[in-house]
Amino acid sequence: MPVIRAKKVATFSDSVRVNVHVGYSQYQDLAAVIAILKDLKIRHVRDGGRFNISKLKQLGAEGIKTLYIMNPHNDGTVPNSTYAISKNNTSGVAIIDTTITKWDAQKVIAEMGMANLDGLEGLNEVDLPGNTAKYFWSEADKTKVSTDRASAYSWIKYQEKFAKDLWAAVKGNSATASLSVVSPSLGGTYTFDGKNPIPNQSTYTDFCNGHYYENGGNGFNDGASYIGINQYFANVVFPGNYANRNLAAATGGTDGNSDMYRQCYEIGYAPKPMYVTECGIHTGKDPYSISYSAHAKYIPRMFVEYFRLGFPATYSYELINMGSNADGEGGREESFGLYETDLSPKPAAVQLKAMMAIVGEATDNRSTADELDYTLTHVMPSGYTKTGLVDDVLLQKADGTFVLMVYHNIGIATVNKTGRSPSLSHPNVTTTLTLPRNFNIKNTTLRTDLVAPTATSVSNVSSYTFPINDTVTILELTPVTVAPSPAPSAYTLATVGTVATATISVATNGNLQLTSSNAYGGLTSDNLAYYSKAASSTVSTKISARVGATMVGGTEAWANAGIMLRETNDSNSKMVSIIVTRSQGLYIDQRTVKGGNSSNVYANATAVRPNYIQAIRNGSTLTISTSADGITWSTVYTTSSFSFATEYRIGYFVSSGNSAETVDVKFDYVNS
């Protein structure tokens, strides 16, 4: 089974964000808006407007930070004082207005407060002609910004100047340098060779910026027909369509040419990560809209899919409708909300809330989540041949519970350019999850209506078959293990041989965190961190452990940890060790003569962590076993000629396997 490193649940929940317009009438009951955001466990919003700052600070007081959009038009928020401020005259034409007091980046930060900000963002959809017409080159040069890309005053050059100046203003002050700067955004400038004319601006941004409204299908990838739909990608709606997956690649589960969406709608470019600062879909009656039930599928899946694609932040557009409460009423701009104008939830909000109730964890102080080895196999229904369109995301909570989110990333509607897009329905995919040991599993499958989903559970299984479809199925996986032992007593930490550093952390439930630096042994000597206690040959001895999935630090494939019996702590002592490596399998080595060569007596190169391992010594008989669950053991090595001195040592060890690396290993069960 493949070993997958989980992402922390807190990292995923931190990526779930939303656009707001706190200055609009729909947001006038700010206490209710705050309650909605907290109910959804959303802690990040996107907005702008200097006259909204007092309201945005109220959000900040509740732990909800703002990505603030800078805007020289009306708002007067600019990188520095050289910029011209504009407003519309009575004819709706932009003119320079010197009566508006400029707020440069440092003024915005001071008024908002660093604690209330996620960062400052450049111009919003600067390429749209209606937006371009609002801007003037500078206070000194009052030339209007041009839609002509070849002009010396083009919007391309203006947005680049704005981005550079914003970066300099924020990063040039040590007090604000830690604040993120996000590139300007595009509203739709691209060519069908998959590029836009924006130069790479990665040297003066922390995060690229993309707006992905995928309700019109992916015209960059007409693709082949699938499930009876001609030019499938161009004619269906589903989150992630602009990732430009192609049907041939989907057969094997890999993405197609995924550079295209980065180059069509993004400003910034690699190697910087990208914020999706606007995305979503509308439920009105205009062209390309979708039904409420399809919307309920789209929104939770959008957040999961964009996280899977590697976006650290996804801002849904938007929290509250701008128009009618009636299903099917209102135009495009009025109906993107998760909530109606009267703050009643759409089905998408109910299902998002249910998802975030499981994965809305705010903090996790671990450096990394654990690994899990698992396999998903899918039995596709008739006519559905592309298993690569079934996706999953593995997360882990701070308490160790794994969360596996699985979904068929299939179209939820067919594109309608004249009205509401007809919803699609699909048969279930029968999926089997195979695990390396027994787990208790709770299954929550999101719905498409205003009813919160009900979880089902199974206990103590290593294989679980369940249906999935185009909503998100969330599996909470809690390992079934033997009861944890009390913290080891009478143990001491020692360095055997040449080890730069060795550290130990012992939890009250017996879990160990053992670190070894610059340790690499040979045949005649060992170099390792050893946490051990005295044992006697006159008494039967048993020691067991589970070498957990977490092995942090370095890249050495032969970094290892496990159980060891040694005659002494001398580096060339007689010993027997059960060795669990980072990625090279499980081995048993022994040295039967002090100063002699060690020899391998058991090898399983395909074994993967986590592993339960156990050694039992009874007189001259030594039995070594492994287990998937810590309950049922299989003997892998035994000898009846084991010989140590009367007094010897037993314990747990870690070796970095490389004289230039450090490795930190978690034993999440020990018993001796």
Secondary structure as UniProt FT lines:
FT   STRAND          3..5
FT   STRAND          7..8
FT   HELIX           9..15
FT   STRAND          16..19
FT   TURN            22..23
FT   HELIX           25..27
FT   HELIX           30..39
FT   TURN            40..41
FT   STRAND          44..48
FT   HELIX           50..52
FT   HELIX           53..61
FT   TURN            62..63
FT   STRAND          65..69
FT   TURN            74..75
FT   TURN            81..82
FT   STRAND          86..88
FT   TURN            90..91
FT   STRAND          94..96
FT   TURN            98..99
FT   HELIX           105..112
FT   HELIX           114..116
FT   STRAND          117..121
FT   TURN            126..127
FT   HELIX           129..132
FT   TURN            133..134
FT   TURN            149..150
FT   TURN            152..153
FT   HELIX           155..171
FT   TURN            174..178
FT   STRAND          180..182
FT   TURN            192..194
FT   HELIX           202..204
FT   STRAND          207..212
FT   TURN            215..216
FT   TURN            219..220
FT   TURN            227..228
FT   TURN            230..231
FT   HELIX           232..235
FT   STRAND          236..237
FT   TURN            239..240
FT   HELIX           241..243
FT   HELIX           247..251
FT   TURN            252..253
FT   HELIX           259..265
FT   STRAND          266..267
FT   TURN            270..271
FT   STRAND          274..279
FT   TURN            287..288
FT   HELIX           292..308
FT   TURN            309..310
FT   STRAND          313..316
FT   TURN            327..328
FT   TURN            332..334
FT   TURN            341..342
FT   HELIX           347..359
FT   STRAND          371..373
FT   STRAND          375..379
FT   TURN            382..383
FT   HELIX           387..389
FT   STRAND          390..396
FT   TURN            398..399
FT   STRAND          402..408
FT   STRAND          413..414
FT   STRAND          429..445
FT   STRAND          456..468
FT   STRAND          473..479
FT   STRAND          492..496
FT   STRAND          502..506
FT   TURN            508..509
FT   STRAND          512..519
FT   STRAND          528..536
FT   TURN            537..538
FT   STRAND          541..552
FT   TURN            557..558
FT   STRAND          560..566
FT   TURN            571..572
FT   STRAND          575..581
FT   STRAND          586..591
FT   TURN            594..595
FT   STRAND          599..604
FT   TURN            605..606
FT   STRAND          611..618
FT   TURN            619..620
FT   STRAND          621..627
FT   STRAND          633..639
FT   STRAND          647..655
FT   STRAND          658..671
//
